[in-house]
Amino acid sequence: MKDPSIPLLARLAVLLFMALVSACTSLDEHSWVKPGADEAKSSTDLAACREYARSEVKTQSDIDQDISASSSDPYGPAMGGATDFSTVSTEQRYRSIVNQCMLDLGYQVAR
């Protein structure tokens, strides 16, 4: 008899991995500059913007996790399953909030 909890555990592991990768690296995250702001200040402001963005997308992220956990899709998001679009949407919203926050603080994208 096949253990039905294994696909669920695999999906949860993939989601956790994606969340960690997303939190640690952001492929289209910018370098920011602001007149008078040194690297330490820029890092502190960026960390604050990231925290703000995480709080703003928390509900959406929780819903994504619930959808994934209850999905009967055997492939899940790693294989282009049903939750792919909602996860991508959450990540895009997160990045957009971080970017807007930094702009609102007076930073510009480094060129």
RAMOSUL-V705220 format. One record per residue. RES is the residue in one small letter. SS is DSSP state (~ for helix, > for strand, _ for the rest). PHI is phi in degrees with one decimal (* if undefined). PSI is psi in whole degrees, -180 to 180 (* if undefined). Layout:
RES,SS,PHI,PSI + RES,SS,PHI,PSI
This chain:
m,_,*,137 + k,_,-81.9,137 + d,_,-81.2,113 + p,_,-70.8,-13 + s,~,-78.6,-18 + i,~,-64.0,-48 + p,~,-59.6,-38 + l,~,-64.1,-44 + l,~,-63.7,-39 + a,~,-64.4,-43 + r,~,-63.3,-43 + l,~,-65.6,-38 + a,~,-64.1,-41 + v,~,-64.8,-43 + l,~,-62.2,-43 + l,~,-62.7,-45 + f,~,-60.3,-45 + m,~,-63.2,-39 + a,~,-65.7,-41 + l,~,-65.8,-43 + v,~,-62.8,-43 + s,~,-64.0,-39 + a,~,-71.6,-34 + c,~,-87.2,-33 + t,_,-134.6,143 + s,_,-129.6,110 + l,_,-60.3,-37 + d,_,-112.0,32 + e,_,-81.6,145 + h,_,-96.3,163 + s,_,-91.7,139 + w,>,-116.5,145 + v,>,-132.5,149 + k,_,-151.0,130 + p,_,-54.9,129 + g,_,85.4,-6 + a,_,-100.7,123 + d,_,-83.0,180 + e,~,-62.5,-37 + a,~,-64.6,-45 + k,~,-65.1,-43 + s,~,-60.8,-42 + s,~,-64.6,-42 + t,~,-63.9,-45 + d,~,-65.1,-41 + l,~,-63.9,-41 + a,~,-62.4,-40 + a,~,-65.1,-41 + c,~,-65.8,-39 + r,~,-64.2,-42 + e,~,-63.4,-43 + y,~,-60.4,-46 + a,~,-62.5,-42 + r,~,-58.9,-42 + s,~,-67.1,-34 + e,~,-71.1,-33 + v,~,-100.4,4 + k,~,-56.5,-48 + t,~,-61.0,-46 + q,~,-62.1,-41 + s,~,-64.9,-42 + d,~,-62.2,-40 + i,~,-64.8,-43 + d,~,-56.6,-44 + q,~,-65.0,-41 + d,~,-63.5,-42 + i,~,-62.5,-45 + s,~,-64.1,-42 + a,~,-66.4,-31 + s,~,-97.8,-1 + s,_,-70.0,141 + s,_,-94.8,5 + d,_,-68.1,117 + p,_,-69.0,-16 + y,_,-97.2,-27 + g,_,61.7,-170 + p,~,-66.1,-27 + a,~,-65.2,-26 + m,~,-113.1,23 + g,_,80.2,29 + g,_,-76.1,-170 + a,_,-61.0,-30 + t,_,-91.8,2 + d,~,-54.6,-49 + f,~,-67.5,-40 + s,~,-69.3,-36 + t,~,-66.0,-44 + v,~,-62.7,-43 + s,~,-60.4,-42 + t,~,-63.7,-44 + e,~,-64.8,-41 + q,~,-64.5,-42 + r,~,-64.0,-42 + y,~,-58.0,-51 + r,~,-61.6,-40 + s,~,-62.7,-41 + i,~,-66.7,-43 + v,~,-59.9,-48 + n,~,-59.6,-46 + q,~,-65.6,-38 + c,~,-60.1,-47 + m,~,-64.5,-40 + l,~,-62.2,-42 + d,~,-63.9,-28 + l,_,-82.6,0 + g,_,95.5,10 + y,_,-84.8,158 + q,>,-126.6,155 + v,>,-68.9,129 + a,_,-68.5,140 + r,_,-111.1,*
